Amino acid sequence: MDQLPALLGVVVGSVGSYAAQSLTERRKWKRQREERWDEKRFEIYGSYGNVLKAQLRIAQRIGAALGYPDVADPLPSAEGLPLLAEAESRRTAEWESVLLIGDAATIAAARRWHEMVWTIELLVREGCAAPQDWTLALRRASTARDAFYECARRDLGIAGAPPPSGEWPRPWRAELSS
């Protein structure tokens, strides 16, 4: 009986030590898991942005060949449309990863951006848009892109506002035509 308090002390100490160690390990595991997912989200969002931007650039170059304003490096439709189809296939594959890992706001913003790119694709496929419709479509795509990056940054826990978007069309173009 004299040793019972000492034995209880050892048992309580062991249980407390085990509980503290388990809690510490669980927190460490959760933190590491969150870091892995943050890295994966960063990669996926960046990759999606890159493939969508490439798709947009091909559409813009086809638009330049059609005579639409504010774009350089013309690419004839015959050469560009197969590239555009290939870019859409890459975008579609990347989209599945965004759907899997993104939060609702970022997915909605990504969807809005690629829908704006589709609008630009329709304009180049039809080839009959007025110059002001082309410029408006480019502005809307730029706004949608900014919204995607704002949501992605928020989802990734990146503090601060994203850098300001460039003005489209460029102000100096309007000044030259005045």
C-alpha positions in Angstrom: 0.0 0.0 0.0 2.9 2.3 0.6 3.9 2.1 -3.0 0.4 2.7 -4.4 0.7 6.6 -4.6 4.0 6.2 -6.4 2.6 3.7 -8.8 -0.4 5.9 -9.5 1.9 8.8 -10.1 3.9 6.7 -12.7 0.6 5.6 -14.4 -0.8 9.2 -14.5 2.5 10.5 -15.7 2.7 7.9 -18.4 -0.8 8.5 -19.6 -0.3 12.3 -19.6 3.0 11.9 -21.5 1.4 9.6 -24.0 -1.6 12.0 -24.5 0.7 15.0 -24.9 2.9 13.2 -27.4 -0.1 11.9 -29.4 -1.6 15.4 -29.5 1.7 16.9 -30.6 2.2 14.3 -33.4 -1.4 14.7 -34.6 -1.0 18.5 -34.8 2.3 18.0 -36.7 0.7 15.5 -39.1 -2.2 17.9 -39.8 0.2 20.8 -40.4 2.3 18.8 -42.8 -0.8 17.6 -44.6 -2.1 21.2 -45.0 1.3 22.3 -46.3 1.3 19.5 -48.9 -2.2 20.5 -50.1 -1.2 24.2 -50.2 1.7 23.3 -52.4 -0.5 21.1 -54.6 -3.1 23.8 -54.9 -0.4 26.3 -55.8 0.9 24.0 -58.6 -2.6 23.3 -59.9 -3.8 26.9 -59.9 -0.6 28.0 -61.6 -0.7 25.3 -64.2 -4.3 26.0 -65.0 -3.6 29.7 -65.3 -0.7 29.0 -67.7 -2.7 26.7 -70.0 -5.7 29.0 -70.1 -3.4 32.0 -70.8 -1.8 30.0 -73.7 -5.2 29.2 -75.1 -6.2 32.8 -74.9 -2.9 33.9 -76.6 -3.6 31.5 -79.5 -7.1 33.0 -79.9 -5.7 36.5 -79.8 -3.2 35.8 -82.4 -5.9 34.3 -84.7 -7.9 37.5 -84.0 -4.9 39.6 -85.0 -4.8 37.7 -88.4 -8.5 38.6 -88.7 -7.8 42.3 -88.2 -9.0 42.7 -84.7 -7.4 45.5 -82.8 -5.0 45.5 -79.8 -3.2 42.2 -80.6 0.1 41.4 -82.4 1.7 38.3 -83.9 -1.0 37.3 -86.4 -1.7 33.5 -86.8 -3.8 32.5 -89.7 -6.9 30.5 -88.8 -5.8 27.5 -90.8 -2.8 27.2 -88.6 -4.3 28.5 -85.4 -7.5 26.6 -85.0 -5.8 23.1 -84.6 -3.6 24.7 -82.0 -6.6 26.2 -80.3 -8.3 22.7 -80.2 -5.1 21.2 -78.7 -4.9 24.0 -76.1 -8.6 23.4 -75.1 -7.8 19.7 -74.6 -4.9 20.7 -72.2 -7.2 23.1 -70.4 -9.8 20.5 -70.0 -7.4 18.1 -68.4 -6.1 20.8 -66.0 -9.7 21.7 -65.2 -10.3 18.4 -63.6 -7.5 19.0 -61.1 -9.0 22.5 -60.3 -12.3 20.9 -59.6 -10.8 18.3 -57.4 -8.7 20.6 -55.2 -10.1 24.1 -55.5 -12.5 25.8 -53.1 -15.9 26.9 -54.4 -15.1 30.5 -55.0 -11.9 29.7 -57.0 -13.7 27.1 -59.1 -16.4 29.6 -59.9 -13.8 32.2 -60.9 -11.8 29.7 -63.0 -15.0 28.7 -64.8 -15.9 32.4 -65.5 -12.4 33.0 -66.9 -12.5 30.0 -69.3 -16.0 31.0 -70.4 -14.6 34.4 -71.3 -11.9 32.7 -73.2 -14.5 30.6 -75.0 -16.3 33.8 -76.0 -13.0 35.1 -77.6 -12.7 31.7 -79.4 -16.2 32.1 -80.8 -15.3 35.5 -82.1 -12.3 34.2 -83.9 -14.1 31.1 -85.2 -17.0 33.2 -86.5 -14.7 36.1 -87.6 -17.4 38.7 -87.9 -17.3 40.6 -84.6 -17.1 44.4 -84.5 -13.9 45.8 -83.1 -15.6 47.1 -80.0 -17.0 43.6 -79.3 -13.5 42.2 -79.5 -12.1 44.8 -77.2 -15.0 44.2 -74.7 -14.4 40.5 -74.8 -10.7 41.0 -74.0 -11.5 43.3 -71.1 -14.0 40.8 -69.7 -11.4 38.0 -70.0 -8.9 40.1 -68.2 -11.3 40.9 -65.4 -12.2 37.2 -65.1 -8.5 36.4 -64.9 -8.0 38.9 -62.1 -10.9 37.5 -60.2 -9.5 33.9 -60.5 -6.1 35.0 -59.2 -7.7 36.9 -56.3 -9.7 33.8 -55.3 -6.7 31.5 -55.7 -4.5 33.8 -53.6 -7.2 33.9 -50.9 -7.5 30.1 -51.0 -3.7 29.8 -50.7 -3.7 32.2 -47.7 -1.5 34.7 -49.6 -1.9 38.1 -47.8 -2.6 41.3 -49.6 -4.3 42.2 -52.8 -3.0 40.9 -56.1 -1.0 43.3 -58.3 -3.2 45.7 -60.3 -4.3 44.5 -63.7 -3.0 46.2 -66.8 -5.4 48.5 -68.7 -6.8 47.0 -71.8 -6.6 48.4 -74.4 -3.5 50.2 -73.5 -4.1 53.9 -72.8 -1.3 55.1 -75.1 -3.2 53.5 -78.1 -6.2 55.7 -77.4 -3.9 58.7 -77.1 -2.3 58.0 -80.4 -5.6 57.7 -82.2 -6.9 61.0 -80.8 
